[in-house]
């Protein structure tokens, strides 16, 4: 099965910006979306720092949640009422003060819920600074379930 991309990165950015005004305010943007994976960039800002000078946990959690929502939108289209059910984050190391990137992919996309994995990296580095898993509730409507490889599941 080929991936059924429903919204491009530009369309996802426009949709989120229209429905969540803070998205524009923080400068977050979806850079790439193919229906199975997305990459979201969070530009560095001193306003994101916590005492001690490192990028705050809430900044990374918001980035991960945004990446999960962007992934849902890119695959399913404008589903405004898809919501976070669960988010678990493991902070692996202190990030350098630079732009953060969130790479999200489906672990499982079912008819009523999506399980998603996100790796947060510092721009220009290969080792993640955080590992995130989350579940999104999907409003009731008919969608095919898919696996990470794109195969349809009954």
Backbone bond lengths (Angstrom), bond angles and torsions (degrees), N, CA, C in turn:
res aa  C-N    CA-C-N  psi(-1)  N-CA   C-N-CA  omega(-1)  CA-C   N-CA-C  phi
1 X - - - 1.457 - - 1.522 108.98 -
2 X 1.287 117.15 135.64 1.448 120.01 174.05 1.518 109.16 -84.63
3 X 1.306 114.80 154.41 1.455 119.95 -179.86 1.517 109.78 -67.60
4 X 1.308 116.46 134.36 1.460 121.36 178.50 1.524 108.33 -97.07
5 X 1.310 116.17 81.07 1.458 121.03 177.12 1.523 108.33 -65.24
6 X 1.335 116.20 124.11 1.458 120.76 -179.16 1.528 112.64 -101.91
7 X 1.335 116.74 -29.53 1.459 120.67 179.48 1.531 108.39 -140.28
8 X 1.320 116.03 135.56 1.459 121.09 175.69 1.524 109.84 -77.34
9 X 1.328 116.23 171.07 1.469 120.07 177.43 1.528 110.68 -57.35
10 X 1.309 117.84 -42.16 1.466 121.28 179.37 1.526 111.10 -63.23
11 X 1.322 117.30 -44.06 1.465 121.20 178.85 1.522 111.49 -64.61
12 X 1.339 117.15 -39.35 1.464 120.44 178.27 1.524 109.53 -64.73
13 X 1.335 117.09 -45.77 1.470 120.31 177.42 1.523 111.42 -56.13
14 X 1.314 116.82 -47.23 1.464 121.10 -178.61 1.528 111.09 -63.06
15 X 1.335 116.96 -42.73 1.462 121.20 -178.86 1.525 111.09 -64.69
16 X 1.332 116.92 -47.57 1.464 119.48 -179.44 1.526 110.46 -65.29
17 X 1.321 117.62 -42.06 1.468 120.57 -179.92 1.528 111.36 -61.19
18 X 1.334 116.60 -36.07 1.464 120.22 -179.96 1.530 111.85 -74.43
19 X 1.325 117.39 -31.25 1.464 119.62 -175.30 1.528 113.78 -99.01
20 X 1.333 117.81 -21.31 1.470 121.91 178.94 1.529 107.70 -132.37
21 X 1.330 118.41 89.76 1.470 121.61 -174.26 1.534 114.76 -54.49
22 X 1.320 118.36 -31.94 1.476 120.25 -179.08 1.517 111.76 -62.80
23 X 1.340 117.60 -23.88 1.458 121.81 178.79 1.530 110.90 -55.45
24 X 1.327 116.09 -45.68 1.474 120.35 178.15 1.521 111.28 -68.86
25 X 1.318 115.91 -39.11 1.467 120.34 -175.79 1.520 112.74 -61.43
26 X 1.334 117.84 -35.34 1.463 119.91 -178.01 1.527 112.62 -90.35
27 X 1.321 117.74 -6.12 1.452 121.21 175.61 1.516 115.03 80.91
28 X 1.313 117.31 7.44 1.463 122.19 179.76 1.527 108.77 -64.27
29 X 1.352 116.98 143.56 1.464 118.34 177.73 1.532 111.18 -153.24
30 X 1.306 114.14 144.10 1.454 121.50 175.28 1.527 106.75 -80.04
31 X 1.326 115.95 123.20 1.466 120.31 -179.07 1.518 112.70 -94.77
32 X 1.336 116.25 -32.65 1.458 119.81 -176.05 1.521 108.77 -148.91
33 X 1.326 116.27 140.24 1.462 121.49 178.09 1.521 108.15 -151.42
34 X 1.343 116.02 130.98 1.464 118.98 178.64 1.529 113.42 -129.08
35 X 1.328 116.92 9.39 1.455 120.28 -179.89 1.522 113.56 94.58
36 X 1.324 117.70 -21.96 1.468 121.71 175.50 1.516 112.40 -117.14
37 X 1.334 117.22 -21.90 1.456 122.47 -179.82 1.525 109.24 -144.36
38 X 1.316 115.89 152.96 1.464 120.71 171.48 1.522 108.95 -138.17
39 X 1.318 114.37 158.18 1.467 121.75 170.14 1.517 107.06 -126.59
40 X 1.340 115.10 128.38 1.462 121.78 -179.70 1.522 107.96 -122.05
41 X 1.331 116.39 136.38 1.460 122.66 179.52 1.523 110.07 -107.63
42 X 1.327 115.41 134.19 1.463 123.14 172.26 1.523 106.78 -113.33
43 X 1.338 118.07 106.15 1.465 119.58 178.93 1.527 111.50 -61.28
44 X 1.304 115.64 142.59 1.462 121.13 178.78 1.528 110.19 -67.32
45 X 1.338 115.25 140.36 1.450 122.16 174.73 1.526 107.84 -148.91
46 X 1.303 116.46 139.69 1.466 119.79 177.55 1.527 111.90 -60.82
47 X 1.317 117.58 -22.12 1.468 120.64 179.10 1.529 112.16 -67.98
48 X 1.327 117.95 -12.86 1.465 122.42 179.85 1.525 112.67 -88.13
49 X 1.336 117.22 -5.78 1.460 120.32 -173.38 1.517 111.92 -79.69
50 X 1.305 115.19 145.51 1.457 122.65 174.62 1.528 107.69 -101.90
51 X 1.324 117.88 169.61 1.460 118.90 175.13 1.536 109.64 -54.61
52 X 1.303 115.83 136.01 1.453 120.86 -174.45 1.515 112.33 101.06
53 X 1.344 116.27 -11.86 1.453 120.43 172.36 1.513 116.96 86.57
54 X 1.336 118.56 12.46 1.469 118.47 178.21 1.528 109.87 -103.38
55 X 1.325 115.13 158.06 1.466 120.29 178.41 1.524 108.28 -63.31
56 X 1.315 116.37 133.34 1.469 122.14 -172.42 1.530 112.57 -71.68
57 X 1.324 114.27 152.99 1.455 121.24 174.83 1.519 113.02 -59.71
58 X 1.347 118.75 -44.10 1.462 118.76 178.22 1.537 113.47 -59.40
59 X 1.334 117.13 -32.08 1.472 120.14 175.98 1.518 109.76 -62.74
60 X 1.349 116.61 -45.33 1.462 120.13 -178.89 1.527 111.71 -70.19
61 X 1.343 116.96 -35.77 1.468 119.89 177.82 1.529 110.52 -65.54
62 X 1.325 117.05 -42.36 1.463 120.33 179.07 1.529 110.71 -64.49
63 X 1.326 116.70 -39.12 1.467 120.60 177.74 1.527 110.22 -62.59
64 X 1.329 117.48 -45.67 1.465 121.01 179.66 1.529 110.68 -62.15
65 X 1.322 117.55 -44.26 1.458 121.28 -179.79 1.527 110.58 -63.70
66 X 1.315 116.69 -39.95 1.466 120.89 177.28 1.523 110.34 -62.50
67 X 1.333 116.70 -42.60 1.466 120.56 179.69 1.528 110.99 -63.37
68 X 1.342 116.87 -40.21 1.464 119.85 178.42 1.530 111.08 -64.12
69 X 1.326 116.27 -44.33 1.468 120.40 179.10 1.530 110.43 -63.83
70 X 1.332 117.04 -42.07 1.463 121.05 178.52 1.524 111.26 -61.50
71 X 1.321 116.74 -38.23 1.465 120.76 178.41 1.522 110.44 -63.93
72 X 1.331 117.08 -45.71 1.474 121.22 177.32 1.527 109.73 -57.24
73 X 1.328 116.94 -48.06 1.462 120.74 -178.18 1.525 111.70 -62.91
74 X 1.323 117.03 -42.73 1.464 119.38 -177.41 1.524 111.34 -63.45
75 X 1.324 116.81 -32.14 1.471 120.71 -178.03 1.520 112.95 -88.89
76 X 1.345 117.01 -38.49 1.461 119.73 -172.70 1.522 114.30 -104.72
77 X 1.326 117.47 -16.07 1.449 120.40 -175.40 1.522 110.64 95.74
78 X 1.324 117.72 -167.46 1.473 121.84 -173.12 1.528 113.57 -72.35
79 X 1.327 115.49 80.53 1.465 122.75 179.45 1.529 107.06 -101.47
80 X 1.316 116.43 84.79 1.462 120.95 -173.77 1.521 112.79 -63.32
81 X 1.320 117.77 -29.85 1.455 120.18 -173.72 1.529 114.29 -95.79
82 X 1.336 117.90 12.92 1.463 119.60 169.37 1.527 106.26 -69.71
83 X 1.339 116.95 130.11 1.464 120.44 -174.35 1.523 111.46 -133.60
84 X 1.321 114.82 155.63 1.453 121.37 178.19 1.528 110.00 -69.47
85 X 1.327 116.22 127.54 1.463 121.71 173.23 1.517 110.22 -98.44
86 X 1.320 116.11 -37.10 1.455 120.94 -175.93 1.523 108.67 -153.13
87 X 1.337 115.30 143.51 1.462 121.13 174.03 1.523 107.17 -142.72
88 X 1.327 115.84 124.12 1.461 121.59 177.87 1.530 107.44 -122.52
89 X 1.324 116.53 128.51 1.463 119.96 -177.56 1.525 109.54 -127.38
90 X 1.315 114.58 137.30 1.459 122.36 173.07 1.520 107.24 -116.45
91 X 1.318 116.46 116.98 1.453 121.40 177.45 1.522 107.05 -83.12
92 X 1.319 117.04 120.25 1.454 121.66 -172.38 1.521 113.37 -95.12
93 X 1.315 116.46 -33.68 1.464 121.33 178.48 1.522 109.07 -165.24
94 X 1.316 115.37 161.72 1.463 121.08 179.57 1.534 108.94 -70.12
95 X 1.336 116.46 127.26 1.463 118.33 178.77 1.534 111.68 -78.47
96 X 1.307 114.84 147.16 1.454 121.29 170.33 1.534 106.93 -67.67
97 X 1.310 118.06 149.67 1.469 121.70 -179.53 1.522 109.56 -75.46
98 X 1.326 114.86 91.48 1.465 123.40 -177.98 1.524 107.34 -158.26
99 X 1.335 116.39 176.82 1.462 120.13 176.29 1.521 109.86 -57.33
100 X 1.335 115.68 143.70 1.464 121.53 174.68 1.527 108.97 -105.46
101 X 1.322 115.45 146.44 1.457 122.32 176.54 1.517 108.48 -120.39
102 X 1.311 116.78 138.93 1.463 122.03 176.18 1.517 108.27 -119.94
103 X 1.326 115.42 119.10 1.460 121.77 176.57 1.522 107.81 -105.03
104 X 1.338 116.28 117.00 1.467 121.44 -176.34 1.518 110.02 -115.86
105 X 1.338 114.38 144.55 1.464 120.46 176.59 1.523 108.61 -146.63
106 X 1.323 114.61 154.52 1.462 119.78 176.67 1.522 110.17 -74.91
107 X 1.320 115.91 134.56 1.454 120.76 163.96 1.525 108.32 -90.78
108 X 1.339 115.19 -34.77 1.463 121.73 176.61 1.513 108.54 -161.67
109 X 1.313 116.09 133.38 1.459 121.69 173.91 1.513 107.50 -119.56
110 X 1.321 115.45 110.47 1.456 121.29 177.93 1.518 110.42 -104.43
111 X 1.307 115.74 -173.59 1.465 120.54 -178.32 1.515 112.70 -73.94
112 X 1.341 118.22 -28.77 1.462 121.31 -176.62 1.521 114.11 -118.71
113 X 1.348 117.29 -10.57 1.468 119.71 -178.33 1.527 110.09 -152.92
114 X 1.315 114.50 150.84 1.466 121.69 175.21 1.521 108.35 -123.69
115 X 1.317 116.18 133.28 1.460 122.25 174.24 1.526 106.12 -105.47
116 X 1.331 114.88 126.07 1.469 120.97 -169.86 1.521 109.68 -129.65
117 X 1.324 115.54 144.34 1.462 122.22 174.57 1.519 108.25 -114.44
118 X 1.337 115.71 138.45 1.463 121.63 179.24 1.526 108.62 -130.36
119 X 1.315 116.07 131.80 1.457 121.63 169.42 1.517 107.44 -107.93
120 X 1.330 116.11 129.70 1.459 121.09 177.17 1.525 107.70 -105.09
121 X 1.326 114.75 127.29 1.456 121.87 -178.51 1.522 109.90 -126.12
122 X 1.315 116.17 159.43 1.456 121.44 170.18 1.522 106.32 -88.04
123 X 1.309 117.77 135.78 1.458 122.28 179.56 1.530 109.33 -52.00
124 X 1.326 115.73 128.05 1.460 121.04 178.51 1.521 114.71 90.81
125 X 1.335 117.98 -1.57 1.461 121.68 179.69 1.528 109.67 -119.60
126 X 1.336 115.84 150.67 1.458 120.99 -178.00 1.520 114.38 -95.24
127 X 1.326 117.83 -25.16 1.458 121.21 -177.16 1.521 110.43 -86.28
128 X 1.339 117.51 130.60 1.466 119.33 -179.44 1.528 112.57 -68.76
129 X 1.327 114.62 151.05 1.470 121.09 174.36 1.521 110.73 -98.52
130 X 1.325 116.97 -17.84 1.463 121.10 177.51 1.524 109.65 -154.06
131 X 1.327 114.78 149.01 1.461 122.84 175.26 1.530 106.72 -121.11
132 X 1.330 115.45 130.00 1.460 120.96 -174.53 1.522 109.29 -129.34
133 X 1.314 115.31 138.81 1.459 120.35 166.76 1.520 106.95 -125.86
134 X 1.299 114.54 147.16 1.456 118.41 -179.63 1.508 111.51 -154.46
135 X 1.320 114.37 162.24 1.457 121.75 176.82 1.521 108.20 -124.20
136 X 1.304 115.12 133.23 1.460 122.18 176.03 1.514 109.31 -111.84
137 X 1.327 116.74 132.74 1.462 121.97 172.94 1.523 107.73 -81.27
138 X 1.309 115.34 134.84 1.462 121.17 -179.48 1.520 108.01 -111.19
139 X 1.335 117.70 128.87 1.471 119.48 179.82 1.531 111.01 -57.78
140 X 1.309 114.71 151.66 1.458 119.67 -176.80 1.532 111.13 -64.92
141 X 1.286 114.59 116.38 1.460 123.46 169.84 1.521 107.01 -169.13
142 X 1.287 118.26 161.49 1.462 121.60 -173.45 1.523 110.58 -79.64
143 X 1.326 115.88 114.18 1.462 121.75 171.07 1.518 107.57 -135.08
144 X 1.322 117.82 148.29 1.458 118.67 176.03 1.521 110.33 -76.13
145 X 1.312 116.90 141.99 1.460 121.05 173.89 1.528 107.92 -78.86
146 X 1.339 116.73 142.73 1.461 120.45 178.00 1.513 109.95 -132.08
147 X 1.313 115.60 157.05 1.465 121.93 173.23 1.516 107.51 -97.70
148 X 1.354 119.09 171.16 1.462 120.22 -179.82 1.534 113.90 -57.88
149 X 1.324 118.07 -27.08 1.463 120.53 179.20 1.519 111.87 -78.55
150 X 1.321 117.31 -9.30 1.457 120.89 178.39 1.511 113.49 98.38
151 X 1.341 118.25 1.61 1.457 121.49 -179.91 1.527 110.19 -74.25
152 X 1.328 115.91 142.42 1.461 121.12 178.13 1.516 109.76 -78.03
153 X 1.342 115.85 139.15 1.457 122.40 177.51 1.514 108.20 -116.24
154 X 1.308 116.76 133.94 1.476 120.60 -179.22 1.513 110.63 -72.90
